Amino acid sequence: MTQNVTLASIGSQTPASVAAPFIIRGRLVDAEQVHHKSRDLGMDFVTPEIDLDALISSRVEPGPLFDVKLDEILDFLAATGEAMKQDRSGYLADCVDKIALTNVLPRQQIEYQMQIAAEYLHKGRLLEYAERNLGNARLLDEWVPSTDSTGRRSFTRAFPPRLVHVLPGNAPVSAVQSIALASMVKAVNVFKMGSSDPFMAVAILRTMMDVDPDHPVLRSMSAVYWRGGDERVEQAIYRPQYFDKIVAWGGGDAISNVIKYLMPGLQLVSFDPKTSISLIGAEALVDDTTLEDVAARAAADVGMGNQEPCVSSRVLFVEGERARIDRFCDSLQRNLAERSALIGKAPPLPGELAEEIETLRMFDDEFGVWGAPDGNGLVVLSDGPADFHPIRKTANVVPVRSLKDALKYVNVATQTVGVYPPARIPELRDGLASGGAQRVVQLGDAGGQSIGAPHDAMYIMHRFVHWIVHEDGFEAGGFEAGKA
């Protein structure tokens, strides 16, 4: 077995493996018993054995948060955010060190995600999120009455669910959002961490332990790792007698693996693989100043997270003459390279893909290539979307006569569409929605987020909760009035 070496003991030397403890129902489990390997970088990490009896609670047992008021939950989340900013116990600093060993993201980007994770736990913004998602946050605390047009009265509540969260490994910040939303809906939760980041969720929960080790939010949380597809664990956990929904982020294989366990009573809330694009009108090419500005905006969308997140743009449809589009491609590549110098480059492209792109340079009538497949930024121009999937700061630019010609390439896997100029969004958004796109923004703002806005065509909290209604008949006239 590989000996575990702590980060503190080796300084800048790469350890043989790193420890990845668990949180089980609010308690730290720090044994080093099972060796795993991270997906992207092949780094060994060591976890405890999963104790299924400790992990799973019976439905007969109410969840720790079921009767806790939302206001108290938000206070605790906000206190956790402040504790994360101070990081007195060093959990987040240690987490950054470890993620840098298992994840393809540059260290600067991991550190930035830690900062925005702490900022996310803001009481006012979280309450605003709940109000926008549910229409009325009171639904989380009480049975809200209403009377329909026939006089029939009912009471509705957004009841706490039991959730398994399959977290993504490509965006550590997603852990804080999942923990916050799960807390607000008062769920009983198991977070399955990814092999590229088996650390972030635990670091947040350990920070919660410093704030209040016995708080109901913490006791409703478990964060563990098992290899996706491990039937010994998944056949035991993915059952409706224990959980209502599986909340799955990830690639096609991860989602397909979860789907096979679905059955009546066990639903899927899926954040499945998406691709984002850009639509750039001829207005962007009218002069060099505008072109440079638009290229910088496009580079921000393409280069975000080294193109690991679904929200990062991959295919850019551009109106205009070939000579001006070539000029745009050159500027886009330079801007990507400048971003790499500031926040770190991506890993080089895989060998076969790099060779395929290098071959395209010989076909300059059909293709154009700017940059190199070294992770600093690459632009490939082609008459239609390329056969390969652009990754690691690779932009595929496709000339079109009209932006409306690009609508035929939009489908249900199209997540975010960045548009320039913004004035053209109204003429395009209905067609984009009809094709299946889920979000339209100004070019350069793909990484922004309106508080409580839909994500992947759904209101997340609305999908999380267990909606239950108590129908109380008619206010006047009784049952016979209803029959009439």
C-alpha positions, -999 to +999 in steps of 0.1 A: +000+000+000+011+036-007+022+054+025+002+086+031+023+117+034+007+149+049+012+182+030+027+199+060+054+173+063+067+176+028+066+213+019+067+218-018+074+181-025+045+162-041+032+136-016+026+099-025-010+103-015-033+127+004-058+121+031-095+128+023-116+124+055-154+121+056-182+138+074-209+114+085-241+130+098-221+159+112-192+140+126-156+138+113-143+103+102-106+106+096-094+070+091-070+062+061-082+029+049-091+029+012-068+041-016-083+058-047-069+077-077-081+110-090-097+111-125-077+138-142-042+138-127-040+102-113-031+114-078-036+089-050-059+099-021-069+079+009-104+078+026-121+059+054-142+029+047-179+038+042-201+026+071-235+023+054-253+018+087-239+051+100-245+069+067-282+061+061-310+072+084-345+057+085-375+077+073-391+070+106-365+093+121-372+130+114-344+150+098-325+173+121-337+204+102-373+195+097-386+218+124-358+245+123-369+279+110-353+292+078-341+324+096-320+303+120-306+283+091-296+314+073-279+328+104-258+297+107-248+297+070-238+333+072-217+326+103-201+298+084-193+322+055-175+345+079-156+316+095-145+305+060-131+340+053-110+338+084-101+301+080-086+300+115-083+262+115-067+262+080-092+238+065-097+258+033-060+265+029-053+227+033-081+221+008-065+243-018-033+225-014-050+191-019-072+201-048-042+215-066-028+179-066-060+162-079-076+188-102-066+203-136-076+238-125-046+262-118-040+270-082-050+307-087-084+296-099-089+272-070-080+300-046-105+323-063-132+297-060-125+295-022-130+332-020-164+333-038-175+302-018-173+322+014-190+352-002-219+329-014-230+324+022-247+358+026-279+358+045-298+384+024-288+369-009-297+334+002-331+346+013-336+363-020-326+331-038-353+312-018-380+338-025-373+338-063-371+300-065-403+293-045-423+325-048-428+325-010-400+314+014-427+309+041-435+276+023-403+262+039-414+269+074-452+265+075-483+253+058-494+282+036-531+286+031-549+295-002-584+294-015-591+287-052-618+303-074-644+277-064-639+284-028-619+252-021-593+258+006-559+241+008-526+243+027-492+238+009-458+232+022-424+227+006-415+198+028-379+187+035-366+161+012-339+133+015-312+139-011-281+122-025-259+148-043-234+136-069-211+166-069-190+176-099-152+175-097-146+204-122-158+233-100-150+232-063-173+262-056-203+240-065-200+223-031-209+255-012-240+261-034-252+225-029-247+227+009-264+260+011-295+251-009-297+217+008-297+235+041-324+259+031-348+232+020-339+214+053-329+182+036-312+151+049-282+149+027-254+126+014-228+144-007-209+121-030-177+140-038-158+136-071-124+121-075-110+154-088-122+171-056-128+148-027-120+177-003-141+209-006-174+197+009-156+183+039-136+215+044-168+236+044-185+212+069-154+211+091-156+249+092-193+246+103-181+224+131-160+253+144-191+275+144-214+250+162-205+213+162-240+203+172-260+225+148-289+208+130-275+219+096-243+200+103-261+170+116-281+168+084-249+165+063-227+136+052-199+140+027-182+109+014-164+094-016-169+062-035-159+053-070-189+059-093-204+026-103-195+009-070-226-013-068-219-023-032-225+013-021-250+024-047-274-005-045-276+001-008-280+039-010-300+046-041-333+033-027-366+052-022-369+040+014-339+061+022-339+090-003-364+109-025-340+123-052-306+120-066-291+154-075-265+146-101-239+168-117-214+154-141-206+140-175-226+116-195-212+085-179-220+098-144-256+106-153-261+073-171-248+054-141-273+071-118-302+066-142-301+028-139-310+031-102-341+052-107-374+037-098-409+048-086-403+071-056-367+079-064-364+108-088-334+124-107-326+161-106-300+162-134-274+188-142-262+168-171-235+177-196-240+210-214-222+230-240-222+268-242-217+290-273-213+326-284-232+346-311-212+376-323-228+400-348-210+419-376-212+450-354-182+435-335-159+438-365-167+474-376-133+488-364-102+475-346-111+491-313-145+473-311-130+441-324-104+440-296-130+448-270-153+420-282-124+395-285-116+402-248-152+396-238-152+364-258-120+352-242-135+357-208-163+333-217-141+308-234-113+308-208-134+306-177-123+278-155-100+266-182-132+255-201-140+229-174-174+243-165-204+238-188-209+276-189-176+281-207-181+290-244-167+265-269-182+274-303-184+310-314-206+319-344-194+352-360-210+373-387-188+390-412-162+388-440-134+361-437-106+387-435-122+404-405-131+371-388-095+360-392-085+393-375-109+385-347-095+350-343-060+364-339-072+388-312-091+362-294-061+339-292-039+367-279-065+375-252-067+338-242-029+338-239-029+369-217-055+354-194-033+323-191-004+345-180-026+361-153-045+331-139-027+300-152-027+280-183-047+248-189-030+214-193-019+208-229-044+191-252-044+153-253-019+140-279-044+127-305-065+159-304-034+181-306-022+162-337-056+165-353-057+202-348-021+206-361-031+188-392-058+214-399-032+241-404-024+225-438-060+231-450-060+269-448-088+273-474-112+255-450-096+260-416-075+285-397-055+278-366-041+304-342-020+295-312-007+261-301-023+231-282-002+239-251-030+251-228-024+288-233-052+294-257-060+280-292-085+292-318-097+270-347-118+284-375-140+261-395-169+263-419-192+244-394-187+233-358-156+211-356-159+173-351-139+175-318-151+188-285-132+221-276-114+218-243-087+235-223-090+270-237-098+260-273-123+282-292-139+270-324-150+300-345-176+294-372-184+321-398-222+326-405-240+350-429-266+357-401-267+349-364-301+333-371-282+308-392-265+296-360-299+286-344-299+253-362-269+242-341-287+249-308-302+220-289-312+208-255-276+205-245-269+242-251-267+258-218-255+294-220-254+317-251-234+349-250-245+375-275-229+406-289-242+432-293-267+429-264-293+448-285-297+418-307-307+394-279-345+401-282-345+390-319-327+358-310-339+346-276-372+330-287-354+310-314-327+300-289-353+289-264-372+269-291-340+251-300-334+241-263-310+268-250-314+275-213-297+309-207-289+340-227-264+366-215-244+395-229-210+383-243-184+383-216-210+378-188-213+340-189-198+337-155-223+361-139-254+348-122-287+365-112-297+355-077-323+328-078-325+326-116-332+292-132-303+269-137-304+243-165-340+253-172-352+247-136-356+264-103-333+243-082-350+246-048-384+241-064-371+207-077-354+197-045-384+200-021-412+175-015-443+194-024-473+184-002-508+197+000-535+195+027-568+200+010-594+212+034-626+213+014-649+243+010-650+273+033-688+276+030-715+252+018-695+220+025-693+190+003-726+195-015-715+229-027-685+213-042-706+188-061-727+216-075 
